[in-house]
Amino acid sequence: MANEMVGRGEYGTAGGADRLRIRVGCEFQFEADAPVPTLMLVRARPDAEHHTLYESKWLQPEVSLREYADVFGNRCWRFTAPAGGLTVRYDAVVETDREPDLVHPDVQLVPVVDLPDETLMYTLASRYVESDQLVGEAWNLFGDTPPSWARVQAICDWVHANVRYETGSSGPATTAMDVYRSRQGVCRDFALIAVALCRAMNIPARYTFGYLPDIAVEPPDVPMDFHAWFEAYLGDRWYTFDARHNRPRIGRVVIGRGRDAVDVALTTSFGPLRLKQMTVWADEMARNGLQLPELVGGQMGQRQEGRGHALAGTPAAPGSGPVPAAGRADR
């Protein structure tokens, strides 16, 4: 069904004091002149570090929706946006650790000859990550760093210090090389250039995006939005890095992972589809013992006042040019 609610627990009965409850979700309002086949990626990955307690999706008018897993394991929605208006809403309550992102300064890089087969694609250049054009520059900048966590952290430090955060400075077609030349961008662009520099040094790195609440940090003076970061393979696992904030954060909820932003596009429309408004929420929830449907206001949920991001009159890219994940993520 297009309109669907799934409850997986009662708030306050599972987990312990070291667990964190977060409400995440989004609402999109589209407009089209004719039916448009559309893909969307907004659902929290069920195989990520968080545990989903409740989630719902809602489309108005109701249209047929099918979910599938892409080649990266992301849960994508497939539907046809009708002529006229369409509202798509996703709402979830997830549980995750209260601890910030893991930091392991002693973990070593893995020589290419020993890398697991499945990580090799993340050492190669891709559409938005022209790592092959940055090999010389990357080794000049970071070749003297220890072949360990310190090298990836040095890349994050450099990006954080040398790329200026500037809302509206990039678009869906901006690549890592564009960011390297302009030295400005939003979180999407910080992630792209960091991934490119890692790959240029034979470090597997993948682009990641999702929901990031403002927990244990001063909230920025901008509305909530999606956020992009990256993961690098060191030792025997993937670790989270964030060149935009350049500090461990609490409460990341992964939506998608891929080679770059095109693999985890929020929306891919196969025809003209206009985005009239977008609202995103990601907030810690108090433990008050309420039933989950009461917390989220039933099937529709409740809009979180003051947390929305409205963007009127912005067109979603037609054809194979998607609106990339976190392409406007100004957080």
C-alpha positions in Angstrom: 0.0 0.0 0.0 1.1 3.6 -0.6 -0.1 4.7 2.8 1.4 2.4 5.4 2.4 2.5 9.1 4.5 -0.1 10.8 5.1 -0.2 14.6 7.9 -2.2 16.0 7.7 -1.5 19.7 6.4 0.7 22.6 8.4 3.8 23.5 10.2 3.4 26.8 10.1 -0.4 27.0 13.1 -1.4 25.0 16.8 -0.5 25.2 18.5 1.1 28.2 19.8 4.4 29.4 22.7 4.2 26.9 20.3 4.1 24.0 19.0 7.2 22.2 15.6 7.6 20.6 15.4 9.9 17.5 12.5 10.9 15.4 13.5 11.3 11.7 11.6 12.0 8.5 10.7 14.3 5.7 7.9 15.6 3.6 8.1 16.5 -0.1 5.5 18.4 -2.1 5.8 17.9 -5.9 4.0 19.2 -8.9 3.9 17.8 -12.4 2.1 18.6 -15.7 1.9 14.9 -16.7 2.6 11.5 -15.0 6.3 11.2 -14.2 8.0 7.9 -13.2 10.0 8.7 -10.1 12.5 7.1 -7.7 13.0 8.3 -4.1 15.6 7.5 -1.4 14.5 8.7 2.1 14.0 5.6 4.2 16.4 4.8 7.0 18.5 1.8 6.0 17.2 -1.2 8.0 20.7 -2.8 8.1 22.5 0.3 9.4 23.7 0.8 13.0 20.3 2.2 14.3 17.3 0.0 15.1 13.9 1.2 13.7 11.1 1.1 16.2 8.4 2.7 14.1 8.1 3.9 10.5 5.4 5.1 8.1 5.1 6.4 4.6 2.2 8.4 3.2 1.4 9.6 -0.3 -1.4 12.0 -1.2 -3.1 11.3 -3.5 -2.6 7.6 -2.9 -0.5 6.1 -5.7 1.0 2.6 -6.1 4.5 2.4 -4.6 7.1 -0.4 -4.7 10.3 -0.7 -2.7 13.4 -2.4 -4.0 17.0 -2.7 -2.8 19.6 -1.2 -5.3 23.0 -2.7 -5.9 24.4 -0.8 -2.8 21.6 -2.2 -0.5 19.7 1.2 -0.3 15.9 0.9 0.0 14.5 2.9 -2.9 10.9 3.7 -3.6 9.5 3.5 -7.1 6.2 5.2 -8.1 4.7 7.4 -10.8 3.9 11.0 -9.7 0.5 11.9 -11.1 -0.3 15.1 -13.0 -1.0 17.8 -10.5 0.2 17.8 -6.9 1.8 15.0 -4.9 2.8 14.9 -1.2 5.3 12.2 -0.1 5.9 11.8 3.7 8.2 9.5 5.6 8.3 9.3 9.4 10.3 7.0 11.8 11.4 6.5 15.3 14.8 4.9 15.6 17.0 3.8 18.5 20.8 4.2 18.4 23.9 4.5 20.6 24.4 7.6 22.6 28.1 7.5 21.9 29.6 9.7 19.2 31.2 8.4 16.0 34.0 5.9 16.7 37.6 7.2 16.7 40.5 4.7 16.5 43.7 6.6 15.9 45.8 3.4 15.9 44.0 1.6 13.2 46.0 1.1 10.0 45.3 1.5 6.3 45.0 -1.7 4.4 47.4 -2.3 1.5 45.6 -2.6 -1.8 46.7 -6.2 -2.3 44.9 -7.1 1.0 41.7 -5.1 0.4 38.5 -7.2 0.4 37.1 -7.5 -3.1 33.9 -5.6 -2.3 35.8 -2.5 -1.3 37.8 -2.2 -4.6 35.0 -0.2 -6.4 35.4 2.5 -3.7 39.1 3.1 -4.7 38.1 4.0 -8.3 37.0 7.3 -9.9 33.3 7.7 -10.4 31.0 10.3 -12.0 31.2 12.9 -9.4 34.5 11.8 -7.8 37.4 12.3 -10.3 40.0 10.9 -7.9 42.3 9.9 -10.9 42.8 13.7 -11.5 43.9 14.3 -7.9 46.5 11.6 -7.4 49.6 13.8 -7.6 48.0 16.6 -5.5 46.8 14.1 -2.8 50.2 12.5 -2.5 51.9 15.9 -2.3 49.6 17.0 0.5 49.3 13.8 2.5 52.1 11.4 1.4 54.1 12.1 4.6 51.3 11.2 7.0 51.3 7.8 8.7 49.5 5.1 6.8 46.8 4.9 9.4 43.7 6.7 10.7 45.9 9.8 10.8 46.0 10.0 7.0 42.2 10.1 6.6 41.9 12.6 9.4 44.5 14.8 7.7 42.3 14.7 4.6 39.3 15.8 6.7 41.4 18.5 8.4 42.5 19.9 5.0 39.0 19.9 3.5 37.5 21.5 6.6 40.2 24.2 6.6 40.4 24.9 2.8 36.8 24.5 1.6 34.5 27.4 2.6 31.0 26.4 3.5 28.7 28.5 1.3 24.9 27.8 0.9 23.9 27.8 -2.7 27.4 27.6 -4.1 27.0 24.3 -5.8 24.3 22.3 -7.7 23.4 18.7 -8.6 26.1 18.6 -11.3 29.0 19.9 -9.1 31.9 17.4 -8.9 34.8 16.9 -6.6 37.1 18.6 -9.0 34.7 21.6 -9.2 34.9 21.8 -5.4 38.7 21.5 -5.4 39.0 24.4 -7.8 36.3 26.7 -6.2 37.1 25.8 -2.6 33.5 26.2 -1.6 30.4 24.1 -1.2 27.9 22.5 1.1 28.1 19.2 3.0 27.6 17.2 -0.2 30.7 18.9 -1.7 32.8 18.4 1.5 32.0 14.7 1.3 32.8 14.5 -2.4 36.2 16.1 -2.3 37.2 14.1 0.8 36.2 10.9 -0.9 38.2 11.9 -4.0 41.3 12.6 -2.0 41.0 9.3 -0.1 40.6 7.3 -3.3 43.5 9.1 -4.9 45.6 7.6 -2.1 44.1 4.1 -2.5 41.9 4.3 0.5 38.4 2.9 -0.1 35.9 5.7 0.6 32.1 5.8 0.0 29.7 8.6 0.0 27.0 8.4 2.7 24.0 10.5 3.6 21.2 10.5 6.1 19.6 12.3 9.0 21.8 14.0 11.6 20.2 15.5 14.7 21.7 18.4 16.6 22.7 16.5 19.7 25.4 17.8 22.1 26.1 20.6 19.7 24.9 24.2 19.2 22.1 24.0 16.6 23.0 26.1 13.5 20.8 29.0 12.6 19.4 27.2 9.6 16.5 24.8 9.2 17.0 21.1 9.5 18.0 19.3 6.3 19.6 16.0 5.2 23.4 15.7 5.8 26.2 14.0 3.8 29.4 12.5 5.1 31.7 9.6 4.1 33.0 6.3 5.3 36.5 5.0 4.8 37.7 1.4 5.1 40.5 0.9 7.6 41.7 -2.2 9.5 38.8 -4.5 8.9 35.7 -2.3 8.8 34.2 1.0 7.6 34.5 4.1 9.8 32.6 7.3 9.7 34.3 10.6 8.8 32.7 14.1 8.4 34.8 16.7 6.7 32.0 19.3 7.0 31.8 19.3 10.8 35.2 17.5 11.4 34.2 16.2 14.8 32.5 13.0 16.1 28.7 13.4 16.2 25.9 11.6 17.9 22.8 10.1 16.3 23.6 9.6 12.6 20.9 7.7 10.8 22.0 6.4 7.4 19.7 6.5 4.4 22.1 5.6 1.6 25.6 4.7 0.7 27.2 4.7 -2.8 30.2 5.7 -4.9 29.1 9.3 -5.0 26.0 11.6 -4.8 24.4 10.2 -7.9 24.1 6.7 -6.4 22.1 8.0 -3.5 20.0 10.7 -5.1 17.0 11.8 -3.0 14.9 12.0 -6.2 15.3 10.7 -9.7 12.5 11.8 -12.0 12.1 10.6 -15.6 10.4 13.7 -16.8 9.7 17.3 -15.5 8.9 17.1 -11.8 8.9 20.4 -9.7 9.7 20.4 -6.0 7.5 22.9 -4.4 8.5 22.4 -0.7 10.7 20.1 1.4 10.6 19.6 5.1 13.1 17.5 7.1 13.2 16.6 10.8 15.7 14.8 13.0 15.3 15.3 16.8 16.0 13.5 20.0 12.9 12.2 21.8 12.3 12.3 25.6 11.6 9.0 27.3 8.1 9.6 28.5 6.5 6.2 28.1 4.0 7.2 25.3 2.9 4.7 22.7 4.7 5.3 19.4 1.5 6.2 17.4 0.8 8.8 20.1 4.2 10.3 19.7 4.1 10.6 16.0 0.5 11.6 15.7 -0.8 8.5 14.0 -0.4 7.8 10.3 0.3 11.4 9.2 2.5 12.4 12.2 2.9 16.1 13.2 5.0 18.7 11.4 7.8 19.9 13.7 7.2 23.7 13.8 10.3 25.8 13.2 12.3 22.8 11.8 11.1 22.7 8.2 13.0 23.7 5.1 10.7 25.1 2.5 12.1 25.6 -1.0 9.4 26.9 -3.4 9.5 26.7 -7.1 12.7 24.6 -7.4 12.5 22.0 -10.2 13.6 18.4 -9.6 16.0 17.5 -12.4 14.3 15.7 -15.3 15.5 12.5 -17.0 18.6 10.9 -15.6 19.7 14.1 -13.8 18.5 13.5 -10.3 18.4 15.8 -7.3 21.4 14.3 -5.5 21.2 13.2 -2.0 22.0 16.1 0.3 22.4 18.3 -2.8 20.9 21.2 -0.8 21.9 19.9 2.6 23.0 23.1 4.1 23.8 21.7 7.5 
